[in-house]
Amino acid sequence: MHPAPHIVVRRALPRRHFLRGTGAALALPLLDAMRPAFAAAEPAPRRMLAVCNNLGLLDGGFFPKQAGEGYELSPYLKILDSYRDQFTVFSGVSHPDVDGSHSSEICFLTAAPHPANGGFRNTISLDQFMAEQIGVKTRFPSLTLGVNVNRGQRSLSFTGSGVMIPCEESPAGVYRKLFLQGTPEEVERQIDRLRLGESIMDSVASHAGGLQKSLGPRDKERLDQYMTGVRELERRMAIAREWERKPKPAAKKAAPVDAPDSRAYMEKTRLMYEMSKLAFETDSTRLITLFLDSSNSPAIDLEGIQITDGYHNLSHHGRNESKLKQLEAIDRRHMELLGGLLGSLQSGAEQGETLLDRTMVLYGSNFGDANKHTTTNMPVILAGGGFRHGQHLAFDTAKNYPLPNLYLSMVQRMGIEAQKFASATGTMRGLEWKS
């Protein structure tokens, strides 16, 4: 008879152990020693980062000429050659009935039709649709980030009632939010503020509810939309209050230094990519949107070439050779930064997989051609996330395939049981999951 195996039973180290500094508390990251000895390992979470550049990319540099798995990489995609098997490129896709020139940017993740029409009300964005299901699992249900965005003016994220969620534009501000925790007194003051906010919302809801009986049908509809927004705020504040006393994770990197001005557009973008990876690594959130407001950017700084005009003016190139050359240099730098992000996620290990395996990175634009303000044939890449990649899914560039079908595939890949999102007619044809 074989002797019984010698089993060492260890006691799990409480995660409540944390490091204290001057006025700040940093929790230790989740270590193997913190797991109960016989606890089944939970699967690594799935995540999403959605990026929109509202002036798009020059189509001649971006779109491949062949379809399928054996396609030849386009000039821009050659920059991502190291990750060819980690992404899918799409052509001939767009949001049905989303027009309105620059107004279309606010519909990149919502697909709400006719954004320039009077009385337009946006619908829920992809990230917030997911956050309603999984947002309670992390300290931050989602992060809404932006580069060169006028705060409160533009965003990719919208609540279920169509209310815009303002962007955080400071990488240093994102870092503080993720990692720096105040003193116990500061934490309690923040909890009190959240309680006060909830009580105000309760009062508003009570008074507004009393109006229902005296209102006509149209006003009742408006009030119902307003009350939906109030209830959403109450829910978010309640979640935030629960997380306030829980120590924040430890940072692996020092705090970033914010870029000096809007000309440092590319450096701001790089830093936001870095903050996104840190947020995912620490499971502070699983949903991030990043709005690259190129329309609001000046003549940006770019190594190796002098940019002579504002980004928006360059986009109206009219086939001017000098403008096209500058735009191509800008587009290439965007691809280099995206490649850096994919490489960074690829290098992060998590339960035998990489962060890229577990993270869907959506990169695209509301404009197919910024020069003509067309919102069809949108340039779109999906990387990572456990899909079978390495292909160009080419659809009819005249009669586009609905991009919301990709969004529904992403929703389901996140583990959310949904059969409908926006104007989706089903999941994305030709895009399969890995086993």
N, C-alpha and C positions, 0 to 999 in steps of 0.2 A: 504494500500500500504506500502510495506516495504521501510524503508529509504535506500537511496543509500549507499553502503559500503564506509567507510572512507579509502581512498587510499593515502598512503604517497609516494610521488614521490621524489626520491632522485637523486642528481646529482652524476654522476660517478666520482670517484677520478682518476685523470690522472695517468697513470703508469709512467709518466715521473718523478714523485717524486722519488728521490733516495738518498741514504746515501753517504756522502763523508767522506773519511778518508785521511790519509797521502798519497797523490799521487795515490789514487785508488777510483773508484766509483762503488758502488754496488746497483743495482736496487732492488726495493722491489719485493717480489714474487707476483704473480697474486692473488689479494684478491677479495672477493665478492663485496667489495665497489668500485672496479674498473670497474665492469660490468655495462653497461647502465641498467636503471630500467626495461625496457621491452624487453631487448635483449634476443633472444632465446639462450639458452645455447648450445654451440657447443659440439658435442660428444667428449669424451676424445680420444686423438690420440692413434693409435696402434703403437707398437714398436717391435724391434727385437734385441736380443743379441745372437750372434753366437760364440760358444767357441769350439776350437779344441785343444785337447791334442795329439801331434803328436807321442806319444808312446802308446796310447790306454789304455786298461784295460785288466786284466786277464779275459778271457771269462768265465771260470768256476765260477768266483765270480759275474759276471755281468748279464749274460743272464738267464732269468727265464726258467724253464723247461716246464711250461704250457702256452698255448696261451689264448687269450680272456680276459674277464673282471675279471674272478675269479681266475686268476693265483696266484701262491704262489710267494711272493717276493724272489728274489735271495739274497744271503748274502749282496751284496753291496746295493741293492735297499731297503733292510730293514732299512738302514740308512735314507732313504727318506720316510719312512712309513707315517709320518705326512702329506705328500703331495701326497699320492698315487692317490687320485682322481684329482690331478692337473697335472699329466704327463702321457705320453704314451711312452712305451719302444718298440723299433723296433729290430728285428733280421732278418737275411737273406736279408739285403739291402746293396747296394754298387753302385758306379758310373760305368756304363758300359765303358769298355776299358780304365779305369784309372788304370795304373800299375806303374812300375818304382820305386818300393821300396820307399825310403825316398823322392824321387821327388814328390810322390803323395800328399804330404802335401799342396803344393801350389794349388792343385786342389780341396781341400775340399769343397770350396764354388763356384767353377767354373764348375767342372765336365768335364774339357777339357781333351780329351783322349791322352794317351801315352806321359806323361810329360817328360820322359827320352829320347825321340827320338831327333835326331839332327834336328834343325830348328823348334823345338816346340815353339809355341806362345800361351800364355794363353788367356783365354777369360774373359768376365766380370764376376765378383763375385756376389753372391746373394745380398749382401748389396748394391753394387754399382748399380745393376740393379734396386733395389728399390729406391736408392738415385736419380737416373735420373728422377724419377716421383715425389717424395715427399721431396727431399732434400732441396728445396728452402723454405720450411716451417719453418726451424729451423736455428739457427745461424751456426751450424755445420751440413752439409749435412750427415756426418757420422763421427764416431770416429774409428780409427784403432789402437788397443792396443796390447801390447805383454808383455810376461814375459820371461826373459832370452834370448831375441832375439837379435842377432847381427844386429844393426840398418842398414837397407838398404839391408839386406841379405835374409830375409824371411818375409812373411806376408800372411794373408788370403785374403786381399783386392786387387782387380785388376780392372782397368778402362775398359771402352768399347774397348779400343785398346790393352788390355792385359798388360798395364803398372802397375807394382807393386806400391802400396801405402805403404810407410814405416810405421812401428809401432812406436807409442809413448810408451816408456818403463818406464817412471817415473810417478808414481801416483801423486807426487807433481806437476809435469809438467802438468798433466791432470787437476788438481785442479786449477792451475794458468790460464790455458786456459779457463776453464769454468767460473771462478768467478772474477778474478782480471782484472780490466780495468785500463789502464794507464791514465796519465794526458791528458788534451786536446791536448797539444803539441805532446805527444807520439802517440796519436790516429791519428793526422794529418800526422805525419811522416809515420805511417804505411799505411795510405791511399795513400800517395805519392808513397810509395814503390810498392803498388799494382797497381797503375796507371802506374808506370814505367814498371812493369812486363807485363802489358797488352800491352803497346806500343812496347815492345820488341817482344812479341808474334805476334803483327800485322806486324811488320817489317819482322820477320822470315816467316810468312805466305805469305807476298807479294813477297819476294825473291824466296821462294820455289815454289810458283805458277807459276813463270816465267819459271821454268825449265820444266814444263809439256810437252811442245811441242817438246823438244829435247830428250826425254827419250823413251826407249823401254818399252814394256809391263810389264816386271818384275820390272823394276825400278819405273814405274808409280804406280804399286801396293804397293811397299815399301813406296814411297812418300805419297801415299794416307793414309796408316796406320800412318805415321808420322804426317800428317796434322790433322788426327782425334785426335791424342794425343794433338796437339797444340790447337785445338778448345776446347777440354775438359778442358785444363788448363785455357784458356781464360774465359770459363764459370764459373769455380770455383773461379777465381780471381774477377770476376765481382760480384758474390754473396757475397764473403767475404768483398768486399769494401762497399756494401750496409749495412752490419751488423756492421761495425766498429764504427759508431756513436751511435748505440743503446746501452743503458746501459745493463750490464750483470746482471743476477739474483743474489739474495743474497744467500749465502751459509748457510746451516743449521748446518754444522759441521766445525770444525777447519781444517786447511790444514794438510794432512797426512805427516808423515816423511818417506822418502824413506828407504827401507830396505838396510842394509849395503853392501851386496854382493849377488852373484847368489846362494849361499847356502840357503838363505832365500826365496826360491822358493814359498813355501806355503804362507808366509806372503805377498809376492808380489801379488800372486793370490787373496788373500783375499782383499787387498787394491784395486785392479783393479775391483773386484766385487762391492766394496763400491763406487768407482768413477762412475761406470756404473749406479748404482741406483740414485746417485745424478744428473747425466746428464739427466736421464729420468724424475726425479721428477721436474726438472726445465725446462723441454722441450727444453733443449739446443741441443739435437739431438734425433732422434728416431731410429737410426741404429748404432749398435756397433758390432765390431768383436774383439775377444780376442784370440790371438795365444799363447798357452802355449808350449814353445819350450823346451820340455823335453829332446830332443836329444842334446841340447846345455847346459844341466845342469849338475853340478858336483854331488858329494855325498851331497845330500841336508840335511838340518836340519829338523828333525822330532821328535816331542816329544814322548817319550816312547820307542823308539827303535833307535839303532845306524845304520845309513846307511853307509855301508862300501865302496861303489863303486859309480861311476857316474851313473846317471839315465839310460843312453843309454846302458852301459855295463850290468846293471841289467836286462834290457829288453831282452837281449840275455841270458836267464837263463838256457837253456838246461835242464830244470827240476831240476836244483840244488835247494835243499831244503832251503838253507840259502837265496838265491836270491829270491825265490818265497815268502818267509816269508816277506822280505823287500818290495817287490813289492806289496804284499797284504796290508801292512801297508800304503804304499803310496797311493794306490787306495782308501782305506777307507778314508784317509784324503781328497782326492779329492771329494768324495761323501759328506763328512761332510761340506766342503766349499760350494758345490753346494746346499746342504740343507739349509745352512745359507743364501745363496743368495735368494732362493725361499721363505724362511721365511721372509726375509727383504722386498721383493716385496709384499708378501701377507699382510704385516702389513701396507702398504701404501695405503691410501684411495684416490679414485678419482671418483667423480660424482657417488657415490653409488656402485662403483666397487673397486677392488684393482688394484694396479700396476701390479700384476701378471696376473689378468684377461686381462689386456690390453697389456701385454708384452709376446712375444714368446721367450722362452729361448731354444735355440738349443745347445745341448752338445753332442760331439762325437769325433771321431778320423778317420783319413785317414787309419789307420791300423786296420784290424780285429785281426791280431796276429803279434805283433812287433817282437816276437822271430823268426818267419819265414818270416817276411816282406810281409805278405799277405795283399792285399787291398780289400778282399771280407769279407762279414759278418761283416760289420763295426758296432761297438757299438754306438747306437744313442738313445738319449732321447729328446723328445720335451715336454716342460712344458708351462703351461699358454696359453695366447693368445686368449682365448675364444673358444678353441676346447673342444669337449667331450673327456675327458681323462679317466684314470683309467683302461687302458687296455694294453695288450702285443700284438702288431701286428706282428705275426710270419710268415715270408715268407720262401721260399725254400733256405736253407743254401748252397745248391750245385748250384742251378740256381737262382741267386739273383734277387730280385725285384729292379727296378731303384730308387735310393734315390732322384734323381732330381724330381721325382713326388711329394715328400714331399716339396721340395723347391717351386714348382709351387703352391701347396696348401698354402704355407706361403705367397707367392707373392699376391695371390688373397685375402687372409685374411687381408692383409695390405690395401685392397681396390683398388688395382691396377688391371685394366682390361688387363690381359694377358692370352694367351692360350698356351704359349710356354716359357720354360726356359731350356737352355742347352739341354741335351738329354732326357728330360722328355717326356713320352708318354701319359701323362694325369696327373690328380691330384692323391694324395695318396689314395689308396683303403682302406676303412675302417675307415678313419679319417674324422669326421664330425664336423661342427661348432655347437656351442650352438645357440639357437634361439635368 
